[in-house]
Amino acid sequence: MIAQSGGPTVAINASLAGIISQSIKQETFTKIYGAINGIEGVLNEKFIDLSIKFMDHNDKIQLLKNSPAMFLGSCRYKLSDPTIDKLEYQRVFKIFAKLNISTFYYIGGNDSMDTVAKLSQYAKENNLDTIIVGIPKTIDNDLCFTDHTPGFGSAAKYIATTMLEIAYDTFIYNLHSVTIVEIMGRNAGWLTAAAALARNKYYKAPHLIYLPEVVFSMEQFIQDIKKVMLVEKNVIIAVSEGIRGKDRGYISAMGAEKDQFGHSQLSGTGKYLEQKVGEGIGCKVRSIELNVLQRSAAHIASLTDINESYLLGKKAVSMLGTDLNGKMLTLERTGNSPYCINIKAICSADVANKEKKVPSDWINQEGNDVTENMISYLKPLIEGEIDLQYVGGIPKYLPVNYWDEV
Amino acid sequence: MIAQSGGPTVAINASLAGIISQSIKQETFTKIYGAINGIEGVLNEKFIDLSIKFMDHNDKIQLLKNSPAMFLGSCRYKLSDPTIDKLEYQRVFKIFAKLNISTFYYIGGNDSMDTVAKLSQYAKENNLDTIIVGIPKTIDNDLCFTDHTPGFGSAAKYIATTMLEIAYDTFIYNLHSVTIVEIMGRNAGWLTAAAALARNKYYKAPHLIYLPEVVFSMEQFIQDIKKVMLVEKNVIIAVSEGIRGKDRGYISAMGAEKDQFGHSQLSGTGKYLEQKVGEGIGCKVRSIELNVLQRSAAHIASLTDINESYLLGKKAVSMLGTDLNGKMLTLERTGNSPYCINIKAICSADVANKEKKVPSDWINQEGNDVTENMISYLKPLIEGEIDLQYVGGIPKYLPVNYWDEV
């Protein structure tokens, strides 16, 4: 049985496709179930038969590999503490027993690995023999013990490409301007750092990069912009939605604090900074929020990312002999030139509910840019373009919510 | 001499590439100047020699064809009324005479056609023999007397693709939600209408479409959403930034009216509607502003659009014998299956400072969707994908602001 959980990425279906493809190839399982809407689908017994849907349909597997979001739907559901309430666990394993589930794959992020850890622990303690395996995904790249996470490379490629195109949009007028681009990432700055990949031998945009790992100072921010403006007509800034001030409160919330009249929900980090730059510098200012396209723009997915995610799915089947129970698969980078990865596995409990931040020596001393270490780390992850089918001028993706329920 | 003006599009460089390519092929001109930053560049004598740059460099012409924004930079400059102030006109034609300019091409939108009309009128009245030719571009598709405008098809393709990917991002959770996507277009709804192209046999998203041509009613809007919600779990709405209420004031400004405390600039149309839907319906609501990517996302340009824009540039040279003076080239659609266009020319004064709105019979009776006429009109314009080069995982575009000044 396979399920997907957490926020969408462009690569999460590639891992699903990898599991299905390898299972069919190895004839590992007699049947492959998909649970609809994550662990909730298991508890509610909402399943589809993936073996019927994909057996002898390699074209569909390829389409699945390149389709965004989650074919099986998602949930945000935290299992209860098993020392307090065992009912959910009993229900899950009763259903597993009824359907004769030998292996349960859960594709997700930090929270999903909590589910993997809890289920496998419960199985161990109760001598139940369903193997529970975690497969990582998150655009945030904040999982520990893996070089990077599936979905991150594609989000990074979208951000870098978009940042380059925003720069082109900015350069055309002969006047001073500041453009603030707000990028996802509440606690970790990996996605915002990826904006640096837009730079080339002609353009230094984004000229400034602010990550949540650095304490944000509005005075310094305005000074930084003024300094760049001495040499650049158009200043382009990448800023994480999660930047925080000295008091560790979100900058975006600072506007809310000042507004007593219930309009706080109108203000994002970028919009708030736009206002402040307008006041502090007085040139043309605009802010752009990249929004959900960062995690759903499959049309500009990274081939490296999609292939790695697919491989993780395949390995989750082919490595079953090596005691994968309770483990999450990881990507280990063995080289950068040529870029090379190995797939390993780690105890999911070690990953669950933790966040990997950007190391401080990958951020420059001024706290307004990333260093060469970060660039070298990021570069291989956005390499390559997928071969997408277009119908009527728009990409062809496998539809979701259109499975027949078993 | 060639110059570009107004807001950027993904296709405006294709027209420039077309002029250069055809001029070189036909040996029409001994020299091709590019004026930097539109008519301002002419007045300030900021030129580059495009013949040197592109002669025997077909690879560079191809790269230019696929590069976003404006290679020559832009301006927003309105020439004075020649009956009041002739100084600027004297200066322009003195410079043309000095450089022996036989033809001046101006690539732009409504305002740029005003420049074309004024310059050609002045030339006629003063027996000056520089031919002034307008080449249309605008993502807004609001130029009269042309079936559509270069740049619109690519913007429409970006909007349709993005809308589809937003829909995928939305479908994954098993809960009710409303997603409001704000699309460019202050006065004309063409771009917002293009969101309808995201629909396929599985998905009806966007379920509701609101154009500036229809008087917007907040009560009706909330009723419309409630009605869709009876059959759809996730309601996705395309809304033009320019929707207006009965008093013809922008909806986005309604929030500003209610907020006495200087926070009006924080609120866009989408954000304002998000708040209203939150209050009126109370489910999960989010708004997404597509922003400048609509006009700069060259990585998902429409091949039809790029090829037509290129062809317009070529025709602007090859048709020179047919009295193009003071004219703007137009696209005339001669068929839809197969889709076919002719290139014609019309007096630029007829186009200048006018806007083409969406016809009322292309909008449904309820005023919350477009009709089949609109879909048939739009479909061919987003067909085809360009063959883009990628370097290091991001698109390769010709750099701007890096010409040596002549």
Chai-1 contact restraints between the chains, C-beta under 6 A:
chainA,res_idxA,chainB,res_idxB,connection_type,confidence,min_distance_angstrom,max_distance_angstrom,comment,restraint_id
A,P8,B,D169,contact,1.0,0.0,6.0,A-B,restraint_1
A,P8,B,I172,contact,1.0,0.0,6.0,A-B,restraint_2
A,N37,B,N174,contact,1.0,0.0,6.0,A-B,restraint_3
A,P68,B,E165,contact,1.0,0.0,6.0,A-B,restraint_4
A,P68,B,Y168,contact,1.0,0.0,6.0,A-B,restraint_5
A,A69,B,Y168,contact,1.0,0.0,6.0,A-B,restraint_6
A,A69,B,D169,contact,1.0,0.0,6.0,A-B,restraint_7
A,A69,B,I172,contact,1.0,0.0,6.0,A-B,restraint_8
A,M70,B,I172,contact,1.0,0.0,6.0,A-B,restraint_9
A,G73,B,I172,contact,1.0,0.0,6.0,A-B,restraint_10
A,S74,B,I172,contact,1.0,0.0,6.0,A-B,restraint_11
A,S74,B,Y173,contact,1.0,0.0,6.0,A-B,restraint_12
A,K157,B,G393,contact,1.0,0.0,6.0,A-B,restraint_13
A,A160,B,I394,contact,1.0,0.0,6.0,A-B,restraint_14
A,T161,B,H299,contact,1.0,0.0,6.0,A-B,restraint_15
A,T161,B,I394,contact,1.0,0.0,6.0,A-B,restraint_16
A,L164,B,I394,contact,1.0,0.0,6.0,A-B,restraint_17
A,E165,B,P68,contact,1.0,0.0,6.0,A-B,restraint_18
A,E165,B,S296,contact,1.0,0.0,6.0,A-B,restraint_19
A,E165,B,A297,contact,1.0,0.0,6.0,A-B,restraint_20
A,Y168,B,P68,contact,1.0,0.0,6.0,A-B,restraint_21
A,Y168,B,A69,contact,1.0,0.0,6.0,A-B,restraint_22
A,Y168,B,S296,contact,1.0,0.0,6.0,A-B,restraint_23
A,D169,B,P8,contact,1.0,0.0,6.0,A-B,restraint_24
A,D169,B,A69,contact,1.0,0.0,6.0,A-B,restraint_25
A,D169,B,V292,contact,1.0,0.0,6.0,A-B,restraint_26
A,D169,B,S296,contact,1.0,0.0,6.0,A-B,restraint_27
A,F171,B,V400,contact,1.0,0.0,6.0,A-B,restraint_28
A,F171,B,N401,contact,1.0,0.0,6.0,A-B,restraint_29
A,I172,B,P8,contact,1.0,0.0,6.0,A-B,restraint_30
A,I172,B,A69,contact,1.0,0.0,6.0,A-B,restraint_31
A,I172,B,M70,contact,1.0,0.0,6.0,A-B,restraint_32
A,I172,B,G73,contact,1.0,0.0,6.0,A-B,restraint_33
A,I172,B,S74,contact,1.0,0.0,6.0,A-B,restraint_34
A,Y173,B,S74,contact,1.0,0.0,6.0,A-B,restraint_35
A,N174,B,N37,contact,1.0,0.0,6.0,A-B,restraint_36
A,Y202,B,P399,contact,1.0,0.0,6.0,A-B,restraint_37
A,Y202,B,Y402,contact,1.0,0.0,6.0,A-B,restraint_38
A,D259,B,H263,contact,1.0,0.0,6.0,A-B,restraint_39
A,F261,B,F261,contact,1.0,0.0,6.0,A-B,restraint_40
A,H263,B,D259,contact,1.0,0.0,6.0,A-B,restraint_41
A,H263,B,H263,contact,1.0,0.0,6.0,A-B,restraint_42
A,L266,B,L266,contact,1.0,0.0,6.0,A-B,restraint_43
A,L266,B,S267,contact,1.0,0.0,6.0,A-B,restraint_44
A,L266,B,K271,contact,1.0,0.0,6.0,A-B,restraint_45
A,S267,B,L266,contact,1.0,0.0,6.0,A-B,restraint_46
A,K271,B,L266,contact,1.0,0.0,6.0,A-B,restraint_47
A,I288,B,N291,contact,1.0,0.0,6.0,A-B,restraint_48
A,N291,B,I288,contact,1.0,0.0,6.0,A-B,restraint_49
A,V292,B,D169,contact,1.0,0.0,6.0,A-B,restraint_50
A,S296,B,E165,contact,1.0,0.0,6.0,A-B,restraint_51
A,S296,B,Y168,contact,1.0,0.0,6.0,A-B,restraint_52
A,S296,B,D169,contact,1.0,0.0,6.0,A-B,restraint_53
A,A297,B,E165,contact,1.0,0.0,6.0,A-B,restraint_54
A,H299,B,T161,contact,1.0,0.0,6.0,A-B,restraint_55
A,H299,B,I300,contact,1.0,0.0,6.0,A-B,restraint_56
A,I382,B,G393,contact,1.0,0.0,6.0,A-B,restraint_57
A,E383,B,G393,contact,1.0,0.0,6.0,A-B,restraint_58
A,E385,B,Y390,contact,1.0,0.0,6.0,A-B,restraint_59
A,Y390,B,E385,contact,1.0,0.0,6.0,A-B,restraint_60
A,G393,B,K157,contact,1.0,0.0,6.0,A-B,restraint_61
A,G393,B,I382,contact,1.0,0.0,6.0,A-B,restraint_62
A,G393,B,E383,contact,1.0,0.0,6.0,A-B,restraint_63
A,I394,B,A160,contact,1.0,0.0,6.0,A-B,restraint_64
A,I394,B,T161,contact,1.0,0.0,6.0,A-B,restraint_65
A,I394,B,L164,contact,1.0,0.0,6.0,A-B,restraint_66
A,P399,B,Y202,contact,1.0,0.0,6.0,A-B,restraint_67
A,V400,B,F171,contact,1.0,0.0,6.0,A-B,restraint_68
A,N401,B,F171,contact,1.0,0.0,6.0,A-B,restraint_69
A,Y402,B,Y202,contact,1.0,0.0,6.0,A-B,restraint_70
